[in-house]
Amino acid sequence: MNTKQLTLMALLVAVGAALYLVIPGYGEGMKPDFMLTMMIIGILLFPDVRSVFLLGATTGVLSGIFTSFPGGFIPNIIDKPITAFVVYAVILLLKKTVNHLAVSTAITCAGTILSGSIFLLVAIYVMGATVPFGLLFVTVVLPTVAMNGIVFFIIYPIIKGLLKRTSFKTALSN
């Protein structure tokens, strides 16, 4: 991992944080989590354990700090690293097809479902939040899946195009 990689990962997390902050909350204070989309883009660009750990931990802490969900700090810190490593494992399993936009978009949507489910389960069972899982899953997680899929589908090709014009080394340049 070099300074250029760290800088690009920091920029991705910063863009995700900015998007997270400007999007209004809904459904019991929940927000669509665009930091998750940026984390998955970072994992696609830098599929190695150290980068995945760094992206998962950083995204979890920042999402926890910025969350509008009551008691949402701990669930964010737990769900982001788990989601990061599961997405990383899926990327490794599908490494021959992961460069296709449809496959990487599907991975993003599946990662969003996983992240939202872990977040809600931790909030309910560990933090003792009195919120209905099914209702929040349908009203918050599923719309977030759609939004993250659309945002990923638009942003990822732009990032790929920009990186191909540079001499920057990512998983896309191999």
DARA-V779284 format. One record per pair of residues at least 12 apart in sequence whose ideal C-beta (glycine too) atoms are under 10 Angstrom apart, sorted by the first residue. I is the first residue (numbers start at 1). J is the second residue. D is the distance in whole Angstrom. If there is no record, write none. Layout:
i j d
I J D
I J D
//
This chain:
i j d
1 46 8
1 48 7
1 50 6
1 51 6
1 54 8
2 169 9
4 166 10
4 167 10
4 168 6
4 169 8
4 170 10
5 42 9
5 45 8
5 46 6
5 48 9
5 50 9
5 51 7
5 54 9
5 168 9
5 169 8
5 170 8
6 46 10
6 51 9
6 54 8
7 168 10
8 41 10
8 42 8
8 45 7
8 46 8
8 159 9
8 163 8
8 168 7
8 170 8
9 38 9
9 39 9
9 41 10
9 42 5
9 43 10
9 45 8
9 46 7
9 51 7
9 54 7
9 55 6
9 58 8
9 59 10
10 42 10
10 54 10
10 55 10
10 58 8
11 38 9
11 42 9
12 35 9
12 37 9
12 38 4
12 39 7
12 40 10
12 41 6
12 42 5
12 43 10
12 45 8
12 46 10
12 55 8
12 58 10
12 59 9
12 155 10
12 159 8
13 35 7
13 38 6
13 39 7
13 42 7
13 54 9
13 55 7
13 58 5
13 59 6
13 61 10
13 62 7
13 63 10
14 35 10
14 38 8
14 58 10
14 62 9
15 34 8
15 35 9
15 37 9
15 38 6
15 41 9
15 155 9
15 159 10
16 33 8
16 34 5
16 35 4
16 36 7
16 37 7
16 38 3
16 39 7
16 40 10
16 41 9
16 42 9
16 55 10
16 58 10
16 59 7
16 62 8
16 63 9
16 151 10
17 34 9
17 35 6
17 38 8
17 58 10
17 59 9
17 62 5
17 63 8
17 65 9
17 66 7
18 34 9
18 35 9
18 38 10
19 31 10
19 32 9
19 33 9
19 34 4
19 35 7
19 37 8
19 38 8
19 151 8
19 155 10
20 32 8
20 33 7
20 34 6
20 35 5
20 36 9
20 37 10
20 38 9
20 59 10
20 62 8
20 63 7
20 66 6
20 67 9
20 68 10
21 34 10
21 35 10
21 62 10
21 66 6
22 34 9
23 144 10
23 147 9
24 68 9
25 67 9
25 68 4
25 69 8
25 140 9
26 68 10
26 139 8
26 140 7
26 143 8
27 69 10
27 131 9
27 135 8
27 136 6
27 138 9
27 139 5
27 140 4
27 141 9
27 143 8
27 144 10
28 68 9
28 69 7
28 70 8
28 123 10
28 129 9
28 131 6
28 132 9
28 135 9
28 136 6
28 139 8
28 140 7
29 67 8
29 68 4
29 69 5
29 70 6
29 72 8
29 131 10
29 140 9
30 67 9
30 68 7
30 69 6
30 72 8
30 116 9
30 119 9
30 120 9
30 123 10
30 131 9
30 136 7
30 139 8
30 140 4
30 141 8
30 143 10
30 144 8
31 63 9
31 66 8
31 67 8
31 68 6
31 69 8
31 72 10
31 140 8
31 144 8
32 112 9
32 116 10
32 140 8
32 141 9
32 143 7
32 144 4
32 145 9
32 146 9
32 147 5
32 148 7
32 151 9
33 59 9
33 63 6
33 66 10
33 67 9
33 76 9
33 79 9
33 80 9
33 83 10
33 112 7
33 115 7
33 116 8
33 119 8
33 140 10
33 141 10
33 144 6
33 147 9
33 148 7
34 63 10
34 144 9
34 147 8
34 148 7
34 151 6
34 152 9
34 155 9
35 55 10
35 58 9
35 59 5
35 60 9
35 62 6
35 63 5
35 66 8
35 76 9
35 80 8
35 115 10
35 148 10
36 59 7
36 63 8
36 79 9
36 80 7
36 83 7
36 84 9
36 87 9
36 108 8
36 111 7
36 112 6
36 114 10
36 115 5
36 116 9
36 119 10
36 144 8
36 148 6
36 151 10
36 152 10
37 108 6
37 111 9
37 112 8
37 144 10
37 147 9
37 148 5
37 149 9
37 150 10
37 151 5
37 152 5
37 153 10
37 155 7
37 156 9
38 55 9
38 59 8
38 148 10
38 151 9
38 152 9
38 155 8
38 159 10
39 52 9
39 55 5
39 56 7
39 58 8
39 59 4
39 60 9
39 62 10
39 63 9
39 80 7
39 81 10
39 83 8
39 84 6
39 87 8
39 108 10
39 111 8
39 115 9
40 55 9
40 59 10
40 83 8
40 84 8
40 87 6
40 88 10
40 91 9
40 104 8
40 105 10
40 107 7
40 108 5
40 109 10
40 110 10
40 111 5
40 112 8
40 115 10
40 148 8
40 152 7
40 156 9
41 55 9
41 104 9
41 108 8
41 151 10
41 152 7
41 155 7
41 156 6
41 159 6
41 160 9
42 54 9
42 55 5
42 56 9
42 58 9
42 59 8
42 84 9
42 159 10
42 170 10
43 55 6
43 56 8
43 83 10
43 84 6
43 85 9
43 87 6
43 88 6
43 90 10
43 91 6
43 107 9
43 108 10
43 111 9
43 171 9
44 87 9
44 88 10
44 91 7
44 98 7
44 99 9
44 104 6
44 107 8
44 108 9
44 152 10
44 156 7
44 159 9
44 160 9
44 170 8
44 171 7
44 172 8
45 156 10
45 159 8
45 160 9
45 163 7
45 168 9
45 169 10
45 170 4
45 171 6
45 172 7
45 173 10
46 88 10
46 169 10
46 170 6
46 171 7
47 87 10
47 88 6
47 91 5
47 92 7
47 95 8
47 98 9
47 170 9
47 171 5
47 174 10
48 88 9
48 171 9
49 85 8
49 88 8
51 84 9
51 88 9
51 171 10
52 81 8
52 84 5
52 85 6
52 87 8
52 88 5
52 89 9
52 91 9
53 81 7
53 84 7
53 85 8
53 88 9
54 81 10
54 84 9
55 80 8
55 81 9
55 84 6
55 87 10
55 88 9
56 77 10
56 79 9
56 80 5
56 81 4
56 82 8
56 83 7
56 84 3
56 85 7
56 86 10
56 87 9
56 88 9
57 77 8
57 80 7
57 81 6
57 84 8
58 80 8
58 81 10
58 84 10
59 76 8
59 77 10
59 79 10
59 80 5
59 81 8
59 83 9
59 84 7
59 115 10
60 73 9
60 74 10
60 75 9
60 76 5
60 77 5
60 78 7
60 79 7
60 80 3
60 81 6
60 82 9
60 83 9
60 84 8
60 115 10
61 73 9
61 76 8
61 77 6
61 80 8
61 81 10
62 76 8
62 80 9
63 75 9
63 76 4
63 77 8
63 79 8
63 80 6
63 115 9
63 119 9
64 76 4
64 77 5
64 78 9
64 79 10
64 80 8
65 77 10
67 119 9
67 123 10
69 119 8
69 120 9
69 123 7
69 127 10
69 129 8
69 131 9
69 136 9
69 140 9
70 123 9
70 127 9
70 129 7
70 131 9
71 122 10
71 123 6
71 126 9
71 127 5
71 128 8
71 129 6
71 131 10
72 119 7
72 122 9
72 123 7
72 127 8
72 129 9
73 127 9
74 119 10
74 122 7
74 123 8
74 126 7
74 127 6
75 115 10
75 118 7
75 119 5
75 120 8
75 121 8
75 122 4
75 123 5
75 124 9
75 126 7
75 127 6
75 129 9
76 115 9
76 118 10
76 119 7
76 122 9
76 123 9
77 122 9
78 118 7
78 119 8
78 121 9
78 122 5
78 123 10
78 126 8
78 127 10
79 114 8
79 115 5
79 116 8
79 117 8
79 118 4
79 119 4
79 120 9
79 121 9
79 122 6
79 123 9
80 115 7
80 118 9
80 119 9
82 114 8
82 115 8
82 118 6
82 122 10
83 110 10
83 111 5
83 112 8
83 113 10
83 114 5
83 115 4
83 116 9
83 117 10
83 118 7
83 119 9
84 111 8
84 115 9
86 107 10
86 110 9
86 111 7
86 114 6
86 115 9
86 118 9
87 107 6
87 108 8
87 110 8
87 111 5
87 112 10
87 114 8
87 115 9
88 111 10
90 103 10
90 106 10
90 107 6
90 110 7
90 111 8
90 114 10
91 103 10
91 104 8
91 107 7
91 111 10
91 171 9
94 106 9
94 107 7
95 171 9
98 171 9
99 160 9
99 171 9
99 172 7
101 152 9
101 153 7
101 156 7
101 157 6
101 160 9
102 153 9
104 152 7
104 153 9
104 156 6
104 157 10
104 160 10
105 148 9
105 149 5
105 150 9
105 151 10
105 152 5
105 153 5
105 156 8
106 149 8
106 152 10
107 152 9
108 145 9
108 148 6
108 149 6
108 150 10
108 151 9
108 152 4
108 153 8
108 156 8
109 142 10
109 144 10
109 145 5
109 146 8
109 148 7
109 149 5
109 150 10
109 152 8
109 153 10
110 145 9
110 149 10
111 145 9
111 148 8
111 152 10
112 141 7
112 142 9
112 144 6
112 145 5
112 146 9
112 147 9
112 148 5
112 149 8
112 152 9
113 137 9
113 141 7
113 142 8
113 144 9
113 145 6
113 148 10
114 141 10
115 141 9
115 144 9
115 145 10
115 148 9
116 136 8
116 137 7
116 140 7
116 141 3
116 142 8
116 144 6
116 145 7
116 148 10
117 133 8
117 137 7
117 141 7
119 136 9
119 140 10
119 141 8
120 132 9
120 133 5
120 134 10
120 136 6
120 137 6
120 140 8
120 141 7
121 133 7
123 136 9
124 136 9
159 172 9
160 172 6
//
